Amino acid sequence: MSGHGAPTIQIEGADGLTVAIVASSWHTEVMDGLVGGAEAALREVGVEATLVRVAGSFELPVVAAELARTHDAVIALGVIIRGGTPHFEYVCAAATDGLSRVALDSGTPIGFGLLTCDDDEQALARAGLVGSKESKGREATEAAISTAITLRRLRA
């Protein structure tokens, strides 16, 4: 697990932030955990989010770009599990590059909750479900909200 050394993010001043979650539909059990972790983190800081579902991880960037136009932060959640063809590498690269581009082009924080795993076991371990070792949906949300608060202060 790569969670070693992860920071503890304290979130203060999230009031009034507009947040959206864009989540892929593949791998329902894992996605339910990721979305649940994101929603729990938002509830804890008193922020409600718009949830938008897309077909798969490849579609995350284009919808995140649209949501970034009207929200202070966007949480992008998806899971790609390696198969026996190069498709895994193409989709991982496209989704990652696309989400990075959205953040830089829009100036809106994009919480990176895209799991790129070798197998189902790795995805479940990161999904934030009972028995999971990590909650990447929560982590992506905390990072995006923290960054949105920092940007709001810098822009004030």
C-alpha positions in Angstrom: 0.0 0.0 0.0 1.3 3.5 -0.9 -0.5 5.2 2.0 2.7 5.3 4.1 3.5 8.9 4.9 0.1 10.4 3.9 -0.6 13.8 5.5 -3.5 14.4 7.8 -5.5 17.2 6.2 -7.4 19.5 8.5 -10.2 21.3 6.7 -11.4 24.6 8.0 -13.3 27.2 6.1 -15.2 25.0 3.6 -18.4 26.9 4.1 -20.0 28.1 0.9 -17.9 25.9 -1.4 -19.6 24.4 -4.4 -18.4 20.9 -5.1 -19.2 18.2 -7.7 -18.4 14.6 -7.8 -18.0 12.9 -11.2 -17.9 9.1 -10.9 -17.6 6.3 -13.4 -20.0 3.4 -13.4 -17.7 0.4 -13.9 -16.9 -1.8 -10.9 -20.0 -1.0 -8.8 -18.8 -2.2 -5.5 -15.5 -0.3 -5.6 -17.3 2.8 -7.0 -19.9 2.7 -4.2 -17.0 2.8 -1.7 -15.2 5.6 -3.4 -18.4 7.7 -3.7 -19.3 6.9 -0.1 -15.9 8.0 1.2 -16.2 11.3 -0.8 -19.7 12.0 0.5 -18.7 11.2 4.1 -15.8 13.6 3.9 -18.0 16.3 2.5 -20.7 15.8 5.2 -18.0 16.2 7.9 -17.2 19.7 6.7 -20.8 20.7 5.9 -20.6 20.7 2.1 -23.1 19.2 -0.2 -22.1 18.0 -3.6 -23.7 17.4 -7.0 -23.1 13.8 -8.1 -22.8 13.1 -11.8 -22.3 9.5 -13.1 -20.5 8.8 -16.4 -20.0 5.6 -18.3 -16.3 5.0 -17.5 -13.0 6.6 -16.4 -12.3 7.8 -20.0 -15.3 10.1 -19.7 -14.2 11.7 -16.4 -12.1 14.6 -17.9 -14.7 16.0 -20.2 -17.5 16.0 -17.6 -15.0 17.3 -14.9 -14.2 20.2 -17.3 -17.8 21.2 -17.6 -18.4 20.9 -13.8 -15.2 23.0 -13.2 -16.9 25.9 -14.9 -19.5 26.2 -12.1 -17.9 24.6 -9.0 -15.1 25.4 -6.6 -13.8 21.8 -6.6 -14.5 18.6 -8.6 -13.9 15.1 -7.2 -13.1 12.7 -10.0 -13.7 9.0 -9.1 -13.0 5.9 -11.1 -11.3 2.6 -11.3 -9.4 0.9 -14.1 -8.3 -2.7 -13.6 -5.5 -4.1 -15.7 -6.5 -6.6 -18.3 -4.5 -8.6 -20.8 -4.3 -5.8 -23.5 -2.7 -2.3 -23.7 -6.2 -0.8 -23.2 -5.4 -0.3 -19.5 -2.4 1.9 -20.2 -4.3 4.0 -22.8 -7.3 4.7 -20.6 -5.1 5.4 -17.5 -3.0 7.8 -19.4 -5.9 9.6 -21.1 -7.9 9.9 -17.9 -4.9 11.1 -15.8 -3.7 13.5 -18.4 -7.2 14.8 -19.0 -7.9 15.4 -15.4 -4.6 17.2 -14.9 -5.3 19.4 -17.9 -8.8 20.3 -16.5 -7.3 21.4 -13.2 -4.6 23.5 -14.8 -6.8 25.0 -17.6 -9.7 25.8 -15.3 -7.9 26.7 -12.1 -10.3 24.5 -10.3 -9.0 21.7 -8.0 -9.7 18.2 -9.3 -9.6 15.6 -6.6 -7.8 12.6 -8.2 -9.7 9.5 -7.1 -8.9 7.4 -10.0 -7.7 3.9 -9.0 -5.4 2.2 -11.4 -5.0 -1.3 -10.1 -3.6 -4.6 -11.2 -6.5 -6.6 -9.9 -9.8 -6.4 -8.0 -8.1 -7.1 -4.7 -6.0 -3.9 -5.0 -9.1 -1.8 -5.9 -11.1 -3.2 -3.0 -8.3 -2.4 -0.6 -8.4 1.3 -1.6 -12.2 1.7 -2.0 -13.0 2.7 1.6 -15.3 -0.3 2.2 -15.4 -2.2 5.4 -12.1 -4.1 5.5 -10.4 -1.7 3.1 -7.0 -0.4 4.1 -7.5 3.0 2.4 -10.3 5.3 1.3 -9.2 7.0 -1.8 -12.5 8.7 -2.3 -12.1 10.4 1.0 -8.5 11.3 0.3 -9.3 12.8 -3.1 -12.1 14.9 -1.5 -9.9 16.2 1.3 -7.2 17.2 -1.1 -9.6 19.0 -3.4 -11.4 20.8 -0.6 -8.2 21.8 1.0 -6.9 23.1 -2.3 -10.1 25.0 -3.0 -9.9 26.7 0.4 -6.2 27.7 -0.3 -7.2 29.1 -3.7 -10.1 31.1 -2.2 -7.7 32.6 0.3 -5.0 33.4 -2.4 -7.6 35.0 -4.7 -9.2 37.1 -2.0 
